[in-house]
Every structure is written in C-alpha cells, then in structure tokens.
Amino acid sequence: MIEYIKGTLEELTPTLAVVDCSGVGYGLNISLGTYAAIQGQKEVKLFVYEAVREDAYILWGFATKSERELFLQLTSVSGIGAAMARMILSALSPAELVEVISSGNDRVLKSVKGIGPKAAQRIIVDLKDKILGLDIAPTNTLGTAPDINKEIQQEAVAALTMLGFSPAPSAKVVGKLLAEEPDAPVEQIIKKALKLL
C-alpha cells in the first residue's frame, strides 16, 4: 500500500498532478482543494489512496491526511463514488464539509452537481457521528493565480470539462464569473462554477 508520494511536481491541472519520484511519474487524481494547496510548489508530498479495480488502477492524491480521510468516508456512503467524492471536496474545503455534515445542512450539499436530496441526507446520516473523531481545523490554502483572464478561463473550462460538465455551459458560467471578479484565482472560479452549473 502506498501511504504518500513525495517528489517533484512535473505537471498540474485542477484535476491531475504528475509527481516525479525517483524517475517514475505518478499521475494522481486530485480535488480543487489539493490543486490550490500545491499550486506553485516544486516539491510536493501527496497522501495517496489506491483504487484497484478489474479494469483500472487509479491513484488519488491529497494535500492533507484529513482530506484523504474525508474522501474515504464519503466513498463509504452508498451511491457516492470516487468521482462524486472529488466533486464534493472540490466544492467544499474539508473544514466546510465537516461543518455542513455536523450541522445537517443538506442545502449546501445539494448545491454540488449530482447530489440530490436523498444522497445529501445519506451523507449526513452516515457520516455525522464518524466525522466527530476527525481532527480538521479550518485552513486557508487558496493561492492566487497571476495569469491573465483568458488563461484562467481556459483552465477553468478544461477542469470543469474533465469533471464531466459540457464545455459550452461551463464557458458561459466561467465567463460570467470572471466578468464579476476579474482578479479571482482559477480555483475560486471553478468552485463557484460548480455551484452554478
């Protein structure tokens, strides 16, 4: 079992990090939270979850152990797969998610694409007691992206497309958000777009 991968960050998109560890490039699926935390770094350490299936061997990377723990808790809920867990952790930080679950705020969970009323209630009921033991404090790891708006727009639309949204509506929402907040970093634009799509 791989506990973590530490090495040089060779490539980074809002959904994938490629880490060179002793000459081997590991592709790790990541959330927006992890993307924001490692953006701009040369050396990174990502905690790993290995998903081994008949047809695939997938690595998931997390900037913190607490994010990985929440990912595992989410995927233990019936009907919530790894992609959906990433979507939730991209829309909400670990601290926000713990707050939402512990307060039973299903309205916020339902704002995440693909989470209906039943799934939101299942997450709250299944995880309310389990998350109390997690040591998760609010952290602000959002970096700022000094890129021009065109680059931010392209990156945000590409990330949303990788997460399963259609390019045209994604471009429309991202364009509107950038018009309102031209200096907003890409991860903030993507998080807001996730709630609007």
Secondary structure as UniProt FT lines:
FT   STRAND          4..12
FT   STRAND          16..21
FT   TURN            22..23
FT   STRAND          24..29
FT   HELIX           32..38
FT   TURN            39..40
FT   STRAND          43..52
FT   STRAND          57..62
FT   HELIX           65..75
FT   TURN            78..79
FT   HELIX           82..91
FT   HELIX           94..102
FT   TURN            103..104
FT   HELIX           106..110
FT   TURN            113..114
FT   HELIX           117..127
FT   TURN            128..129
FT   HELIX           130..133
FT   HELIX           149..162
FT   TURN            163..164
FT   HELIX           167..180
FT   TURN            182..183
FT   HELIX           186..196
//
